Amino acid sequence: MQFNTRVEFDRTYRSIAREQAYQGKDLLFISCLNIDTSPRKEERFPLTRCVPWPTCIQNGDGSSRTLEQAEIIELLMQQSTENSDQIDLAIISW
């Protein structure tokens, strides 16, 4: 499973790196291993958990770095749970 995740990350990362539309832009690409768990009796649908795996951070100046699972989880855990850009969908009239 780890091998398949690494191959998929590598293929996607190389596609992004070659694509002109992504050049000179900040980019965060997080590859995830999705794990489906069967629903409990009170749940209607299976639960899918995203486990971050390799991650690529590309800066607008062209520099980039790849993070492994432990590094990306550490960085994610340091982030605030508050989202100042969050939109309240209840106030939007469709």
Buried (B, 14 or more C-beta within 10 A) or exposed (E): EEEEBEEBBEEBBEEBBEEEEBEEEEBEBBBBBEEEEEEEEEEEEEEEEEEBBBBBBBEEEEEBEBBEBEBBBEEEEEEEEEEEEEEEEEEEEE
